[in-house]
Amino acid sequence: MNPGCTSGLTLTSNKMSAPFDSIVLDRERKNERTVAKLRLALNLFSLVADFAGYTHIIDFTNVTPTWQTLALDATLTCISCLVLVWVTQHSYWRGTKFATISLDYVLLTTLILFDPTVSQSPQILPWMALVAGLFVYSYNLLRFSVAGTLYAGAHAIAMFCYFAIRCNVADFVPMLFSLLMLLAIGLIVTISNLKMMREANAKVMMERFLAPELVSELLTAKTLPVSGGKAQRITILFADIRSFTAMAEKHSPEQVVHFLNDYLSKMTEIIFAQNGTVDKFIGDAVMAFFGAPRPTERDEENALLAAAAMTRALPEIAARHPGMAPLAIGIGIHTGEAIVGNIGSERRLDYTAIGDAVNLASRIEGLTKQYGCGILLSEATRIGLPADGLPGMALREIDVVAVRGKAQPTLIYEAVTT
């Protein structure tokens, strides 16, 4: 184990949102294709319906469609087809949505102005422009883009104002106010959807490390960890199964994986119950810490209680996996300052802790083999425990050791259940 191997990583604040931005961009790309298909379907339907009216198969308009209507429908259908080919065959560019939004309103305005079947009555035309503008605006909400929603809203306002002024509408102000209210609702929906997606993404990510109740509390308080981390005092716990490699060699990979899933699930449950954070699994080893993202006055106590509960859970786990008995673990605990936060690459971030305190906790866990102890903790952790100790547990001073990589010797204690 080398928990300190990632030290020195630094991140800019925008990297925390990179995975979420990638999810939204992928959703935008898929929905742009959906909109392109919808656009083509509507124009095809219009072409077929107008052709049926032109040939008097169906008479559904007061004005019979003409060759001009069919030519207009055919042109718009060809344009829609070209757009669909473009968005499906080429890499998605975020500026695409602005071009296609403009295209939708241009096509809509062209239909209203030049389709002979559309009534040009001053009493009807503004209402038609308002409804048609809102229709295009509504399916733009699929794009999950605040900028796209604002851009589409601006087009809807411009189109309505053009026809309203052109027709000298008497109720211009009330109609415009109603339009603005509906556009505002659409903007609120877009912002709410993005917020919901961001929180869901953060919740899924953080529940890998934290108890669901704590994640919900942090989301409510809007205090989820940010990228790059910060220095804070935490208590780090390392736990490792004794002679696991030799045990695993005697069993099939399927049996080993089944055992590890059971073991790690139980250890995670115990750590969560003590308000701990699961940092990572390193094979059969568990790294956890207490005091981040939410510090408490009982971090050292919680870590020791978790260690004791982990040890007590071993017989229950071994009973479910007789081939893995006897089952024993070594646990090392240390308290100190570490850098805690979301660390990694733009494509993969992990909520983790790095620093000398993490390394020392790992070294102390390694000393459990040398001293034949189940749980060892440092002097720094002991100082943070209640003065009267913990019920059912006693501390026994073991040694002052010079841990590899540390200039100052470290006093270590064994935690013994009584």
Secondary structure, DSSP 4 states (H G I P E B T S, - for coil): --GGGGTT----GGGTTHHHHHHHHHHHHHHHHHHHHHHHHHHHHHHHHHHHHHTTS---SSS---HHHHHHHHHHHHHHHHHHHHHHHS---TTHHHHHHHHHHHHHHHHHHH-TTS---TTTHHHHHHHHHHHHHHHHGGG--HHHHHHHHHHHHHHHHHHHHHTT-TTHHHHHHHHHHHHHHHHHHHHHHHHHHHHHHHHHHHTTTS-HHHHHHHHHHT----BT-EEEEEEEEEEEETTHHHHHTTS-HHHHHHHHHHHHHHHHHHHHHTT-EEEEEETTEEEEEESSSS--TTHHHHHHHHHHHHHHTHHHHHHH-GGG-S--EEEEEEEEEEEEEEEE-SS-EEEEEESHHHHHHHHHHHHHHHHT-SEEEEHHHHHTS-TT--TTEEEEEEEEE--TT-SS-EEEEEEEE-
